[in-house]
Amino acid sequence: MNKADCPFCKGPAGHVVFSGPRFRILRPQEAGFPAFYRLVWAEHVAELSDLSAADRLLCMESVVKVEQVLRRHLKPSKINLASLGNMVPHLHWHIIARFDWDSHFPAPVWAPAQRQAPADALAQVVAAREAVEDNIRAELT
């Protein structure tokens, strides 16, 4: 079921890293967070508990695979996982590599910035994205 007013039903809502029959992995444009990814479930459901047991397992295993790729390639200080859906009630998981140098660390990415992130550190993460995203696709296929 798709909903006409849902941004995740309308289109990709970011750079598509992986697209499969049950979900897609996106890299949205989140300034200052070059390793911010999102798993968006294909079917318009609001909650994880709306999925069958098999689909819940697929969803969570896929979130973990993306997390593992980010950890392996980027060596972040922390990975933030969130399934909020307050603004867009379409099941999606935020998978965000966090670094102690990022502008908001240790606060959430949605909090006020605490500092300017170093441009060279941001550039290193951006430079690694192609390899990271190739590995995400390999893990999910």
C-alpha positions in Angstrom: 0.0 0.0 0.0 1.4 3.4 -1.0 0.2 6.7 0.4 0.2 9.8 -2.0 1.4 12.2 0.8 4.3 10.0 2.0 7.8 11.1 0.8 9.1 7.5 1.0 6.2 6.2 -1.1 6.7 9.0 -3.7 10.3 8.4 -4.4 13.7 7.5 -3.2 14.2 10.5 -0.8 18.0 10.3 -1.2 20.8 8.6 -3.1 19.8 5.0 -3.6 22.6 2.7 -2.5 20.6 -0.6 -2.7 17.1 -1.4 -3.9 15.4 -4.7 -3.3 11.9 -6.0 -3.3 11.3 -5.5 0.5 13.4 -2.4 1.3 15.9 0.1 0.0 19.0 1.7 1.5 19.4 5.4 1.0 21.9 8.1 1.7 20.0 11.2 2.4 21.5 14.7 2.1 22.3 15.4 5.7 24.8 18.2 5.9 27.7 17.4 8.1 26.9 13.7 8.3 28.3 12.0 5.2 27.8 8.5 6.6 24.1 8.9 7.4 22.0 6.0 5.8 18.4 5.0 6.0 16.7 1.6 5.5 13.2 2.3 4.1 10.8 -0.6 4.1 9.0 -0.8 0.6 5.5 -1.4 2.0 3.9 1.5 3.7 3.7 0.3 7.3 4.2 2.5 10.4 5.7 0.1 12.9 8.2 -2.8 13.0 5.5 -4.9 14.7 3.4 -4.5 11.5 5.8 -6.8 9.7 5.7 -10.6 9.8 8.3 -12.3 11.9 10.3 -13.2 8.8 10.2 -9.6 7.5 11.2 -8.2 10.9 14.2 -10.6 10.9 15.1 -9.5 7.3 14.7 -5.8 8.3 16.9 -6.0 11.5 19.5 -8.3 9.9 19.8 -5.7 7.1 20.2 -2.8 9.5 23.0 -4.8 11.2 24.7 -5.5 7.9 24.8 -1.8 7.1 26.1 -1.1 10.6 28.8 -3.7 10.2 30.0 -2.2 6.9 30.1 1.3 8.4 32.1 0.0 11.4 34.5 -2.0 9.3 35.3 0.7 6.7 34.9 4.0 8.7 35.9 3.0 12.2 33.3 5.5 13.8 33.2 6.3 17.5 29.6 5.1 17.6 26.8 4.0 15.3 23.4 5.5 16.0 20.3 3.5 15.1 16.8 5.0 15.3 13.4 4.2 14.0 11.4 7.3 15.0 8.8 7.8 12.3 7.3 10.8 14.0 7.5 13.0 11.0 7.1 10.2 8.3 5.0 7.3 9.6 6.6 4.9 7.1 8.9 2.3 8.6 12.5 3.3 8.3 15.7 3.0 10.2 18.4 5.6 10.5 21.9 4.1 10.5 24.4 6.8 11.3 28.1 6.5 11.7 29.2 9.0 14.4 32.6 10.4 15.0 34.0 12.2 18.1 34.9 15.0 15.8 31.4 15.5 14.2 29.6 18.8 14.8 27.0 17.3 17.2 28.9 14.4 19.0 28.0 13.1 21.5 24.5 14.7 21.2 22.0 13.3 18.6 22.3 14.5 15.0 19.1 16.4 15.5 20.4 18.4 18.4 22.1 21.8 18.1 25.6 21.7 16.7 28.4 21.9 19.3 31.3 22.7 17.0 32.4 22.9 13.4 33.4 19.5 12.0 36.9 19.4 10.5 36.7 19.6 6.7 39.5 17.1 6.2 37.7 14.5 8.4 34.5 15.0 6.5 36.3 14.7 3.2 37.9 11.4 4.3 34.4 9.9 5.0 33.1 11.2 1.6 36.1 9.7 -0.2 35.3 6.3 1.4 31.7 6.3 0.4 32.1 4.5 -2.9 33.8 1.5 -1.2 31.4 1.6 1.7 28.3 1.6 -0.6 29.8 -1.2 -2.8 30.2 -3.2 0.4 26.7 -2.5 1.5 25.3 -3.7 -1.8 27.5 -6.8 -1.6 26.3 -7.6 1.9 22.6 -7.2 0.9 22.6 -9.2 -2.3 
